[in-house]
Amino acid sequence: MALVQVNFISKMLSRTVTFNAIIPLDHISFGKEEVLQQKPLKTLYLLHGAFGNYTDYLSGTRIQRWAEEHNLAVIMPSGENQFYVDKPNRGENYGAYVADELVEFTRNMFPLSHKKEDTFIAGLSMGGYGAMINGLKYHETFSHIGAFSPGLMIDQIIARSELLSVTGWSLDFYDNAFGGIDTIKDSDKDYYYLINQLIENKQDIPKIYLPIGTEDFLLESVRGFKSFADDKEIPLTYIEDEGGHEWDFWDKYVKNFLDWLPLDEKGNYLSSGNVAE
């Protein structure tokens, strides 16, 4: 298992950026006679939540262990509290950075599959919103979307709802993060609009996996999206389970999401925590 930290100059963000990558290339099999055939890796682009960065999943979940078991590459960038949206008038294109530039850069750097069916995007909270909008917008790149306790709050943001006070952020913060609150509706920041466009154009919608805790402050807004998805008959795996907006919940559902994805069967590999007898 190779754990890599990479710095490179992003044209989309006009500065040097950092991401962590889990690249399972160095397997040692229990079976001495078994020869591992290396093939292009299936890849998950994994987006952190608010206040986080590219290190979050390594400290908050067991993603490194599960990626190794499934022979899955995982790319973990930073979103800097900007909701992974594009603001071209400000030179801040976080969506294009994650879903276009980063995909191209990592495919050139590592032996990753270029196939849509092998490429996935997921995130939690703010990153769940980012995974949703960019997975839909870049539907020709990503086949599956994971949105864990996602910040599907655009209705509340547009309405300047009191719910926003729970996050501790002011309306000015949201106005800045989205490049103007009034720019959200019917744009590439609007998941309802993106889904309606895909349906209107008769294009495939990526499969979506959406777990939410029953004690999560985002539950009602996520239920609103569930009702919309049911009406549109889109491919949604929706789960409500005990838990809040917390790492114990996300650790559990990152694992369950990987079990849901079309990944390789778990391998029988040597590692520091799995030594042959």
C-alpha positions in Angstrom: 0.0 0.0 0.0 1.5 3.3 -1.1 0.4 6.4 0.7 1.4 9.5 -1.3 1.2 13.2 -0.7 1.3 15.3 -3.8 1.7 19.0 -4.4 1.1 20.5 -7.9 0.1 23.7 -9.5 -3.6 23.8 -10.3 -4.6 25.9 -13.2 -8.2 25.8 -12.0 -7.3 27.4 -8.7 -4.2 29.3 -9.8 -2.0 28.1 -7.0 -0.2 25.0 -5.6 -2.6 22.5 -4.1 -2.1 19.3 -2.1 -3.8 15.9 -2.1 -3.3 12.6 -0.5 -3.6 9.4 -2.5 -3.9 5.7 -1.5 -2.4 3.7 -4.3 -2.5 -0.1 -3.7 0.4 -1.2 -5.9 2.7 -3.0 -3.5 0.6 -6.1 -2.5 2.3 -9.2 -1.2 0.0 -12.2 -1.4 -0.3 -15.0 1.2 0.0 -17.5 -1.6 3.7 -17.7 -2.5 2.9 -19.2 -5.9 0.2 -16.6 -6.8 1.2 -13.9 -9.3 -0.7 -10.7 -9.0 -1.7 -9.3 -12.3 -1.6 -5.5 -12.2 -4.4 -3.8 -14.0 -5.6 -0.2 -14.1 -7.0 0.7 -10.7 -10.6 1.6 -9.9 -10.6 5.0 -8.3 -12.5 6.9 -5.7 -12.3 10.7 -5.5 -13.2 11.4 -1.8 -14.2 14.9 -0.6 -13.9 16.1 3.0 -16.5 18.2 4.8 -16.4 21.7 6.2 -13.3 22.7 8.3 -11.5 19.7 6.9 -8.7 19.0 4.5 -7.0 16.3 2.5 -5.9 14.4 5.7 -9.4 13.9 7.2 -10.3 10.5 6.0 -7.0 9.0 7.0 -7.6 10.1 10.6 -11.3 9.8 10.8 -12.0 6.5 9.0 -10.3 3.2 8.1 -10.2 4.0 4.4 -6.6 3.0 4.0 -7.3 -0.5 5.2 -10.4 -0.9 3.1 -8.9 0.5 0.0 -6.1 -2.0 0.2 -8.5 -4.9 0.7 -10.5 -3.9 -2.4 -7.5 -2.9 -4.6 -9.0 0.6 -4.8 -7.1 3.9 -5.4 -8.4 6.8 -3.3 -7.7 10.4 -4.1 -8.3 12.9 -1.3 -8.1 16.7 -2.2 -8.9 19.8 -0.2 -12.0 21.9 -0.8 -11.3 24.8 1.6 -14.9 25.4 2.8 -15.8 26.4 -0.8 -18.4 23.6 -1.4 -16.6 22.4 -4.5 -18.4 24.8 -6.8 -17.1 26.9 -9.7 -16.8 30.6 -9.4 -15.1 31.6 -12.7 -15.5 35.3 -12.1 -13.3 34.9 -9.1 -10.8 32.4 -10.5 -12.0 29.8 -8.1 -13.1 26.7 -9.9 -13.3 24.0 -7.3 -15.6 21.8 -9.2 -13.5 21.8 -12.4 -10.4 21.3 -10.2 -11.8 18.1 -8.5 -13.8 16.5 -11.3 -11.8 17.5 -14.3 -8.2 18.7 -13.6 -7.5 16.4 -10.7 -8.9 13.4 -12.5 -6.7 14.1 -15.5 -3.6 14.7 -13.4 -4.0 11.6 -11.3 -4.6 9.4 -14.3 -1.4 10.7 -15.8 0.5 10.1 -12.6 -0.8 6.8 -11.4 -2.0 3.6 -13.2 -5.7 4.4 -12.9 -8.5 3.2 -15.1 -9.9 5.7 -17.5 -13.3 4.0 -17.6 -16.4 5.6 -16.3 -17.5 2.4 -14.7 -14.3 2.3 -12.7 -14.4 5.9 -11.5 -16.4 7.1 -8.4 -16.8 10.3 -6.4 -18.0 10.6 -2.8 -17.9 12.9 0.2 -19.4 13.8 3.6 -21.4 16.8 4.6 -20.1 19.7 2.5 -18.1 17.1 0.5 -21.4 15.1 0.0 -22.9 18.1 -1.6 -19.7 18.5 -3.7 -19.8 14.9 -4.7 -23.4 15.1 -5.7 -23.2 18.2 -7.9 -19.9 17.2 -9.6 -20.9 13.6 -10.0 -24.0 14.8 -11.8 -22.3 17.5 -13.8 -19.4 15.2 -14.8 -21.7 12.2 -15.3 -19.5 11.0 -18.2 -16.6 10.6 -15.8 -18.3 9.2 -12.7 -20.5 6.1 -12.6 -21.3 6.2 -8.9 -21.8 8.9 -6.3 -21.6 8.5 -2.5 -23.1 11.3 -0.4 -22.7 10.7 3.3 -24.9 13.1 5.5 -24.7 15.5 2.5 -25.2 19.2 2.8 -28.2 19.3 0.5 -29.2 22.7 1.8 -29.7 24.9 -1.3 -33.4 25.4 -0.6 -32.5 26.6 2.9 -29.7 28.8 1.6 -31.8 30.4 -1.1 -34.6 31.0 1.4 -32.1 32.4 4.0 -33.6 29.8 6.4 -32.9 29.9 10.2 -31.6 26.3 9.8 -28.3 27.9 8.6 -27.6 29.2 12.1 -26.9 25.6 13.1 -23.7 25.6 11.0 -22.4 28.8 12.7 -21.9 30.5 9.3 -23.4 33.8 8.3 -25.3 34.5 5.1 -22.3 36.4 4.0 -20.2 33.2 4.3 -22.7 31.3 2.0 -22.9 34.2 -0.4 -19.1 34.2 -0.7 -18.8 30.3 -0.9 -21.4 30.0 -3.7 -20.4 33.2 -5.6 -23.7 34.8 -4.7 -26.7 33.0 -3.1 -28.9 34.2 -6.0 -26.7 32.4 -8.5 -27.5 28.9 -7.1 -30.9 28.1 -8.5 -31.0 26.5 -12.0 -27.2 26.4 -12.2 -24.5 23.8 -11.9 -24.7 24.4 -8.2 -28.2 23.1 -8.1 -28.6 19.3 -7.9 -32.3 19.5 -8.8 -31.5 21.4 -12.0 -28.6 19.0 -12.9 -30.9 15.9 -12.5 -33.7 17.5 -14.5 -31.2 18.3 -17.3 -30.0 14.8 -17.4 -33.6 13.5 -17.6 -34.6 16.0 -20.2 -31.6 15.1 -22.4 -32.1 11.3 -21.8 -28.7 10.8 -20.3 -27.8 8.3 -17.7 -27.8 9.4 -14.1 -25.0 8.0 -11.9 -26.1 5.6 -9.2 -26.3 7.4 -5.8 -25.7 6.1 -2.3 -27.0 8.4 0.4 -26.9 7.5 4.1 -28.1 10.0 6.8 -28.3 9.8 10.6 -31.6 10.0 12.3 -30.1 12.5 14.7 -28.5 14.6 12.0 -29.5 18.3 11.7 -29.6 17.8 7.9 -32.1 15.0 8.0 -35.2 16.9 6.9 -33.4 18.6 4.0 -32.0 15.2 2.9 -35.5 13.8 3.1 -36.6 16.5 0.8 -34.1 15.4 -1.8 -35.3 11.8 -1.3 -38.8 12.8 -2.1 -37.6 14.5 -5.3 -35.5 11.4 -6.3 -38.5 9.2 -5.7 -40.7 11.4 -7.9 -38.0 11.3 -10.7 -37.4 7.6 -10.2 -33.6 8.1 -10.2 -31.2 5.4 -9.0 -30.9 6.2 -5.3 -29.9 3.9 -2.5 -31.2 5.8 0.6 -30.5 4.8 4.2 -31.6 6.3 7.5 -29.7 4.9 10.4 -29.0 5.8 14.0 -26.4 8.5 14.3 -25.5 12.1 14.0 -23.2 14.3 12.0 -20.1 12.6 13.2 -17.2 10.4 12.3 -18.5 7.2 13.9 -21.4 7.4 11.4 -19.2 8.2 8.4 -16.6 5.5 9.3 -19.4 3.0 9.1 -20.9 4.2 5.9 -17.6 4.8 4.0 -17.1 1.0 4.5 -20.7 0.2 3.5 -20.3 2.4 0.4 -17.2 0.5 -0.7 -19.1 -2.8 -0.2 -21.9 -1.3 -2.4 -19.6 -0.2 -5.2 -18.7 -2.7 -8.0 -15.1 -3.3 -6.7 -12.8 -6.3 -6.8 -13.3 -9.0 -4.3 -11.3 -8.6 -1.1 -7.7 -9.9 -1.6 -5.7 -12.0 0.8 -2.7 -9.8 1.2 0.1 -9.4 3.7 0.2 -6.1 5.6 1.4 -4.9 9.0 -2.0 -5.8 10.4 -2.6 -9.0 8.5 0.3 -11.4 8.8 0.2 -14.9 7.5 0.5 -17.7 10.1 
